[in-house]
Amino acid sequence: MTESIDEQLIETFVDERNKDDVIAQVKLAKKHYLGDETDEDHKKAFAWFQQVAENGEREGQYYLALLYQYGLGTEIDLTQSFVWYKRAADQGDMEAQFNLALIYHQGKGVVQDLPRAAYYYRLAHEQGHVIAKFNLALMLHQGHGMRPDYGQAAQLYEEAAYLGHVTAQYMIATLYQQGEGIIRDSLQSYKWYKLAANKGHLKAQYQLALMLLKGDGIAQNNKEAAMWFAKAADQKYAKALYALGAMLYKGDGVPQDFKFASDCFIRAAEQGHAPAQYQLALMYENGQGVEKNEQEAARWYAKAAKQGHTKALDNLTMLYE
């Protein structure tokens, strides 16, 4: 009986020692990989990660897959990368689950398989992976590889939004605004647009400005709307440039300024925005904010007319009468 207990203790000791050895090997491999307290050496990192991965250590398997994927310390080998991501993912490694989902989603090195992508996104999301949560929400929202489920998509977007994912904040704002998969709530929509807008999300800035301009479920505030249009315009967003130009042209929420308005319209028009092209043509025809130039007016009317802008076509016709 005593002999059996002694054998068990020895076996436990050996197991614990081996476990410590593996942890030490992973730490050493990561130091070589990151150049932490030693020179960055991907070949040494590869050798150590390969050793622990082949012994079944999931973090080593994840890093080995990463090295194969990007050709660090070895040649790029997407097949081997896939094999090791799958081994690590099936052992519950969250990052491996996410990367494997991306591989299935994008069809890189394997045949695209959207249901399998959703499966691994779900595993990673259940462990708290924010981008996996967002990507799964997007698949549910758009019906990629599965039937659309707007309610579940909204839930996942909101979870990711609370975790700080900016695009998720924008998406849940749009769903609250439209009442898609969730009860319509303008105040919630405004809250999430503003959070994303404050982090520089240009479409959130634009949508927030529109809500303020229209008083869509919130108090109308044209001055603040112009400020948010300006922020999105600074990121060269054509719709925001046009909207800001229109406010400057009319003196709506901002002092009237034809020169600044024409600058906004030019920048939007050059991106192919038909209403901006039409408005710029009008300003050239009338000499507002720019020097009067019927040739330039005709050029911009023609560009807008080509995109189906009927007023631009009418004005172009009248210009040549």
C-alpha positions as CSV (number, residue, x, y, z in Angstrom):
1,M,0.0,0.0,0.0
2,T,2.8,2.4,1.0
3,E,4.7,1.4,-2.1
4,S,1.7,2.4,-4.3
5,I,1.4,5.8,-2.6
6,D,5.2,6.4,-3.1
7,E,4.9,5.6,-6.8
8,Q,1.9,7.9,-7.1
9,L,3.9,10.8,-5.4
10,I,6.9,10.2,-7.7
11,E,4.6,10.2,-10.8
12,T,2.9,13.5,-9.7
13,F,6.3,15.0,-9.0
14,V,7.6,14.1,-12.5
15,D,4.4,15.4,-14.1
16,E,4.7,18.7,-12.3
17,R,8.3,19.0,-13.2
18,N,7.5,18.3,-16.8
19,K,4.7,20.9,-16.7
20,D,7.2,23.5,-15.3
21,D,9.7,22.6,-18.0
22,V,7.0,23.2,-20.7
23,I,6.0,26.5,-19.2
24,A,9.7,27.5,-19.1
25,Q,10.2,26.5,-22.7
26,V,7.1,28.5,-23.8
27,K,8.4,31.6,-21.9
28,L,11.8,31.2,-23.5
29,A,10.3,30.8,-27.0
30,K,8.2,34.0,-26.4
31,K,11.3,35.9,-25.3
32,H,13.0,35.0,-28.6
33,Y,9.9,35.8,-30.5
34,L,9.4,39.2,-28.9
35,G,13.0,40.1,-28.3
36,D,12.2,40.4,-24.6
37,E,15.3,40.4,-22.4
38,T,17.2,38.8,-25.3
39,D,17.8,39.4,-29.0
40,E,14.8,38.8,-31.3
41,D,15.4,35.5,-33.0
42,H,12.5,33.9,-34.8
43,K,14.5,30.8,-35.8
44,K,15.2,30.0,-32.1
45,A,11.5,30.9,-31.3
46,F,10.4,28.5,-34.0
47,A,12.5,25.7,-32.7
48,W,11.2,26.0,-29.1
49,F,7.6,26.5,-30.2
50,Q,7.9,23.5,-32.4
51,Q,9.2,21.3,-29.6
52,V,6.4,22.3,-27.1
53,A,3.7,22.2,-29.8
54,E,4.6,18.6,-30.7
55,N,4.3,17.8,-27.0
56,G,0.7,19.0,-27.2
57,E,1.1,22.4,-25.5
58,R,-1.7,24.6,-27.0
59,E,0.0,28.0,-26.6
60,G,3.1,26.7,-28.4
61,Q,0.8,25.3,-31.1
62,Y,-0.8,28.7,-31.5
63,Y,2.6,30.5,-31.9
64,L,3.9,27.8,-34.2
65,A,0.9,28.4,-36.4
66,L,1.5,32.1,-36.3
67,L,5.2,31.6,-37.4
68,Y,4.2,29.4,-40.2
69,Q,1.5,31.9,-41.3
70,Y,3.9,34.8,-41.6
71,G,7.1,33.0,-42.4
72,L,8.9,34.0,-39.2
73,G,11.9,31.8,-38.5
74,T,10.7,29.4,-41.3
75,E,9.1,29.5,-44.7
76,I,5.5,30.5,-45.1
77,D,3.4,27.3,-45.0
78,L,-0.3,28.0,-44.8
79,T,-1.1,24.3,-44.6
80,Q,1.0,23.8,-41.5
81,S,-0.3,27.0,-40.1
82,F,-3.9,25.7,-40.5
83,V,-3.0,22.3,-38.9
84,W,-1.5,23.9,-35.8
85,Y,-4.2,26.6,-35.4
86,K,-6.7,23.8,-35.5
87,R,-4.9,21.7,-32.9
88,A,-4.6,24.7,-30.6
89,A,-8.2,25.8,-31.3
90,D,-9.6,22.4,-30.5
91,Q,-7.7,22.5,-27.2
92,G,-9.5,25.7,-26.4
93,D,-6.9,28.4,-27.3
94,M,-9.0,31.6,-27.9
95,E,-6.6,33.3,-30.3
96,A,-6.2,30.2,-32.3
97,Q,-10.0,29.8,-32.5
98,F,-10.3,33.4,-33.8
99,N,-7.5,33.0,-36.3
100,L,-8.9,29.6,-37.5
101,A,-12.3,31.3,-37.9
102,L,-10.6,34.0,-40.1
103,I,-9.0,31.4,-42.2
104,Y,-12.3,29.6,-42.9
105,H,-14.0,33.0,-43.4
106,Q,-11.5,34.3,-45.9
107,G,-10.7,31.0,-47.5
108,K,-6.9,31.5,-47.1
109,G,-5.1,28.3,-47.6
110,V,-8.3,26.3,-47.3
111,V,-11.7,26.2,-49.1
112,Q,-13.9,28.9,-47.7
113,D,-16.3,27.5,-45.1
114,L,-18.6,30.1,-43.5
115,P,-20.4,27.7,-41.1
116,R,-17.1,26.5,-39.8
117,A,-15.9,30.2,-39.5
118,A,-19.1,31.0,-37.5
119,Y,-18.5,27.9,-35.3
120,Y,-14.9,29.0,-34.3
121,Y,-15.9,32.7,-34.0
122,R,-18.6,31.5,-31.5
123,L,-16.0,29.5,-29.5
124,A,-13.7,32.5,-29.3
125,H,-16.6,34.9,-28.6
126,E,-17.7,32.7,-25.7
127,Q,-14.2,33.2,-24.2
128,G,-14.5,37.0,-24.5
129,H,-12.7,37.7,-27.8
130,V,-14.2,41.1,-28.9
131,I,-13.4,40.9,-32.6
132,A,-14.8,37.4,-32.8
133,K,-17.9,38.7,-31.1
134,F,-18.2,41.5,-33.7
135,N,-17.4,39.2,-36.7
136,L,-20.0,36.7,-35.6
137,A,-22.6,39.5,-35.2
138,L,-21.8,40.7,-38.7
139,M,-22.3,37.2,-40.1
140,L,-25.7,36.9,-38.3
141,H,-26.7,40.4,-39.4
142,Q,-25.8,39.8,-43.1
143,G,-26.8,36.1,-43.2
144,H,-23.3,34.9,-44.2
145,G,-23.2,31.2,-43.9
146,M,-26.4,31.1,-41.9
147,R,-29.9,32.4,-41.7
148,P,-30.0,36.1,-40.6
149,D,-30.7,36.6,-37.0
150,Y,-31.1,40.3,-36.3
151,G,-31.9,39.9,-32.6
152,Q,-28.8,37.8,-31.9
153,A,-26.7,40.1,-34.1
154,A,-27.9,43.2,-32.1
155,Q,-27.1,41.4,-28.8
156,L,-23.5,40.6,-29.9
157,Y,-23.0,44.1,-31.4
158,E,-24.0,45.6,-28.1
159,E,-21.8,43.2,-26.1
160,A,-18.8,44.2,-28.3
161,A,-19.8,47.8,-28.1
162,Y,-19.7,47.8,-24.3
163,L,-16.2,46.2,-24.6
164,G,-15.1,49.3,-26.6
165,H,-15.3,48.0,-30.2
166,V,-15.8,51.2,-32.2
167,T,-17.4,49.7,-35.3
168,A,-19.7,47.6,-33.0
169,Q,-20.7,50.9,-31.4
170,Y,-21.6,52.3,-34.8
171,M,-23.5,49.2,-35.8
172,I,-25.6,48.9,-32.7
173,A,-26.4,52.7,-33.1
174,T,-27.8,52.0,-36.6
175,L,-29.9,49.1,-35.3
176,Y,-31.3,51.2,-32.5
177,Q,-32.0,53.9,-35.0
178,Q,-33.8,51.6,-37.5
179,G,-35.4,49.3,-34.9
180,E,-33.7,46.3,-36.6
181,G,-33.5,43.2,-34.3
182,I,-34.1,45.5,-31.3
183,I,-36.7,48.1,-30.2
184,R,-36.2,51.4,-31.9
185,D,-34.6,53.9,-29.4
186,S,-33.2,57.2,-30.6
187,L,-31.6,58.0,-27.3
188,Q,-29.6,54.7,-27.4
189,S,-28.8,55.3,-31.0
190,Y,-27.5,58.8,-30.2
191,K,-25.5,57.5,-27.2
192,W,-23.7,54.9,-29.3
193,Y,-23.1,57.1,-32.3
194,K,-21.6,59.7,-30.0
195,L,-19.3,57.2,-28.3
196,A,-18.0,56.0,-31.7
197,A,-17.9,59.5,-33.1
198,N,-15.7,60.6,-30.2
199,K,-13.3,57.8,-31.2
200,G,-13.0,59.2,-34.7
201,H,-15.5,56.8,-36.5
202,L,-16.3,59.0,-39.5
203,K,-19.7,57.4,-40.4
204,A,-20.7,57.7,-36.8
205,Q,-19.7,61.4,-36.8
206,Y,-21.8,61.9,-40.0
207,Q,-24.9,60.0,-38.6
208,L,-24.7,61.8,-35.3
209,A,-24.6,65.1,-37.2
210,L,-27.7,64.1,-39.2
211,M,-29.6,63.2,-36.0
212,L,-28.7,66.6,-34.5
213,L,-29.6,68.4,-37.8
214,K,-33.0,66.7,-38.1
215,G,-33.8,66.5,-34.4
216,D,-34.3,62.8,-34.9
217,G,-35.6,61.7,-31.4
218,I,-33.3,64.3,-29.8
219,A,-33.2,68.0,-29.5
220,Q,-32.2,69.7,-32.8
221,N,-28.9,71.4,-32.6
222,N,-27.6,72.8,-36.0
223,K,-24.5,74.3,-34.5
224,E,-23.4,70.9,-33.0
225,A,-24.5,69.2,-36.2
226,A,-22.1,71.4,-38.2
227,M,-19.3,70.6,-35.8
228,W,-19.7,66.8,-36.3
229,F,-20.1,67.2,-40.1
230,A,-16.8,69.2,-39.9
231,K,-15.0,66.3,-38.1
232,A,-16.2,63.8,-40.7
233,A,-15.3,66.2,-43.4
234,D,-11.7,66.5,-42.0
235,Q,-11.5,62.7,-42.8
236,K,-12.5,63.5,-46.4
237,Y,-15.9,61.9,-46.1
238,A,-17.8,63.1,-49.2
239,K,-21.3,63.1,-47.7
240,A,-20.0,65.1,-44.7
241,L,-18.2,67.6,-47.0
242,Y,-21.4,68.1,-49.0
243,A,-23.5,68.5,-45.8
244,L,-21.1,71.0,-44.3
245,G,-20.9,72.9,-47.6
246,A,-24.7,73.1,-47.7
247,M,-24.8,74.5,-44.1
248,L,-22.1,77.1,-44.9
249,Y,-23.8,78.0,-48.2
250,K,-27.1,78.7,-46.3
251,G,-25.6,80.0,-43.1
252,D,-27.4,77.3,-41.2
253,G,-25.9,76.7,-37.8
254,V,-22.7,78.5,-38.9
255,P,-21.9,81.9,-40.4
256,Q,-22.6,82.0,-44.1
257,D,-19.3,81.5,-46.0
258,F,-19.5,80.9,-49.8
259,K,-15.7,80.5,-50.1
260,F,-15.5,77.8,-47.4
261,A,-18.7,76.2,-48.9
262,S,-17.2,76.0,-52.4
263,D,-14.0,74.4,-50.9
264,C,-16.2,71.7,-49.3
265,F,-18.2,71.2,-52.5
266,I,-14.9,70.9,-54.6
267,R,-13.5,68.2,-52.3
268,A,-16.8,66.2,-52.3
269,A,-17.3,66.8,-56.1
270,E,-13.8,65.4,-56.8
271,Q,-14.8,62.2,-55.1
272,G,-17.7,61.9,-57.5
273,H,-20.5,63.1,-55.2
274,A,-23.2,64.2,-57.7
275,P,-25.1,66.7,-55.5
276,A,-21.8,68.4,-54.7
277,Q,-20.9,68.5,-58.3
278,Y,-24.3,70.2,-59.1
279,Q,-23.9,72.7,-56.2
280,L,-20.4,73.5,-57.3
281,A,-21.6,74.1,-60.9
282,L,-24.2,76.5,-59.6
283,M,-21.6,78.4,-57.7
284,Y,-19.3,78.6,-60.8
285,E,-22.3,79.8,-62.8
286,N,-23.2,82.5,-60.3
287,G,-19.8,83.4,-59.1
288,Q,-20.4,82.5,-55.5
289,G,-17.3,81.8,-53.5
290,V,-15.4,81.2,-56.8
291,E,-14.7,83.3,-59.8
292,K,-17.6,83.1,-62.3
293,N,-16.8,80.6,-64.9
294,E,-19.4,79.1,-67.2
295,Q,-17.0,76.6,-68.7
296,E,-16.3,75.1,-65.2
297,A,-20.0,75.3,-64.4
298,A,-20.7,73.2,-67.6
299,R,-18.0,70.7,-66.7
300,W,-19.5,70.0,-63.3
301,Y,-23.1,70.0,-64.5
302,A,-22.0,67.4,-67.0
303,K,-20.4,65.2,-64.4
304,A,-23.5,65.4,-62.2
305,A,-25.8,64.8,-65.1
306,K,-23.8,61.7,-66.1
307,Q,-24.8,60.3,-62.7
308,G,-28.5,60.9,-63.3
309,H,-28.8,64.3,-61.6
310,T,-31.8,65.7,-63.5
311,K,-31.4,69.3,-62.3
312,A,-27.8,69.3,-63.5
313,L,-28.9,68.1,-66.9
314,D,-31.6,70.9,-67.1
315,N,-29.1,73.6,-66.1
316,L,-26.5,72.3,-68.5
317,T,-29.1,72.5,-71.3
318,M,-30.1,76.0,-70.3
319,L,-26.4,77.1,-70.1
320,Y,-26.0,76.3,-73.9
321,E,-29.3,77.9,-75.0
